[in-house]
Amino acid sequence: MPNSVPPEPVESTAPAGSVRRPAGPTIVAAVAVFALVTTLLMLAVKSQTHLEENTAARAAAAAAPASVTSPSPSVPVPSPTWGPGGLPARLAGHNWVSFPTSQPEIALTFDDGNGRGLRSVLDTLKREHVPATFFFTGQFVEGHHDAVQRIVREGHRMAHHSYDHPYFTQIGDWNVRDEIERGEAAIRAAGADPRPLFRFPYGNHNGDLVAKVNALGYVCVGWTVDSRGWMGASKGITVQGIVNDVTRAARPGAIVLMHAGENKSDHSTLDADALPHVIRALKSQGYRFVTMDPLLAAQ
């Protein structure tokens, strides 16, 4: 049997010591790495561009005039209320005829009478952008729910003036409580909260009555000056006289008493008629107008 001759080895052209590897997987890996790096670079550029755009937008917004967008109307912040026995000592024991302030501030306050002058009063306050405080009786409110809701809606302050306007020095303790509780219930039923401001009918009070009203959670509020418009033209009261009396009594913290109604005898509405002139006269003296809430915040 002839001898088998092994085939001659084929010489490799690769350098000595090198190992030949398949070319396909290496190329795929390189392409994948390149694609990943490219994607990361693109994301970084996009993120930087987005950041720069946001920064520019914020800068433009900050530089824009404030008048471009009108602010929304502010919502009045509710005043503090205190239940029976909870009135702070600093507010108790007084029938406040002014409120403590060093600012040129005056509070316009209106007691009820009847509805005839009320719309004019509210229209003037709205036109002049002036807030006020309204001391209404429960009986009056029962027939004027719409007016009460407008008062609250337009940023004014509702307050308590008893249920049916008696002389408090002529009623007993039980009746004092009844006047407060019934009046409050009527005002709350109309959609307002009168707490914690109370004004005695006719200003008729004494220290004992102040303590009783305080014990029911109310601050007693009087006035610095009475416009006397409620007396009517038949008693010699005039619009100019009202303006003169109020401006003469003006001082920081003054409380002005006016009435939102007509005189029952001559049907004059002097306070409603005088109100625009009173407001302009006080503004010309540098005063601004507030509700009675600063009294509650005073320390």
CORQUI-V398560 format. One record per pair of residues at least 4 apart in sequence whose C-alpha atoms are under 6 Angstrom apart, sorted by the first residue. I is the first residue (numbers start at 1). J is the second residue. If there is no record, write none. Layout:
# CORQUI-V398560
I,J ; I,J
This chain:
# CORQUI-V398560
81,195 ; 81,196 ; 82,86 ; 82,87 ; 82,217 ; 83,217 ; 84,215 ; 84,216 ; 84,217 ; 85,215 ; 87,217 ; 95,220 ; 95,221 ; 95,222 ; 96,221 ; 96,222 ; 97,222 ; 97,223 ; 97,224 ; 98,253 ; 98,254 ; 98,255 ; 99,253 ; 99,295 ; 100,253 ; 101,253 ; 104,252 ; 104,287 ; 105,252 ; 105,253 ; 105,287 ; 105,288 ; 105,289 ; 106,253 ; 106,254 ; 106,289 ; 107,255 ; 107,289 ; 107,290 ; 107,291 ; 108,132 ; 108,256 ; 109,132 ; 109,133 ; 109,134 ; 109,256 ; 109,257 ; 110,134 ; 110,135 ; 110,257 ; 110,258 ; 110,259 ; 110,260 ; 111,134 ; 111,135 ; 111,136 ; 111,259 ; 112,136 ; 112,259 ; 112,260 ; 113,261 ; 114,261 ; 115,261 ; 116,261 ; 117,260 ; 117,261 ; 117,262 ; 117,269 ; 117,272 ; 118,260 ; 118,261 ; 121,272 ; 125,129 ; 125,130 ; 131,156 ; 131,290 ; 131,291 ; 132,156 ; 132,291 ; 133,156 ; 133,157 ; 133,158 ; 133,291 ; 134,158 ; 134,159 ; 135,159 ; 135,160 ; 135,161 ; 136,160 ; 136,161 ; 137,161 ; 137,162 ; 137,163 ; 138,163 ; 138,183 ; 138,186 ; 138,187 ; 139,163 ; 139,164 ; 141,145 ; 145,190 ; 149,153 ; 150,154 ; 151,156 ; 152,156 ; 158,194 ; 159,194 ; 159,197 ; 160,194 ; 160,198 ; 161,198 ; 161,199 ; 162,179 ; 162,180 ; 162,183 ; 163,179 ; 163,182 ; 163,183 ; 165,201 ; 171,175 ; 175,179 ; 178,182 ; 179,183 ; 187,192 ; 188,192 ; 188,193 ; 196,218 ; 196,219 ; 197,218 ; 197,219 ; 198,218 ; 198,219 ; 198,220 ; 198,221 ; 199,220 ; 199,221 ; 200,204 ; 205,209 ; 213,218 ; 214,218 ; 214,219 ; 223,255 ; 223,256 ; 223,257 ; 224,254 ; 224,255 ; 224,256 ; 225,256 ; 226,257 ; 227,242 ; 227,258 ; 229,270 ; 229,271 ; 230,263 ; 232,237 ; 232,263 ; 232,268 ; 233,237 ; 239,274 ; 243,278 ; 244,248 ; 262,267 ; 262,268 ; 262,269 ; 263,267 ; 263,268 ; 270,274 ; 271,275 ; 282,287 ; 283,287
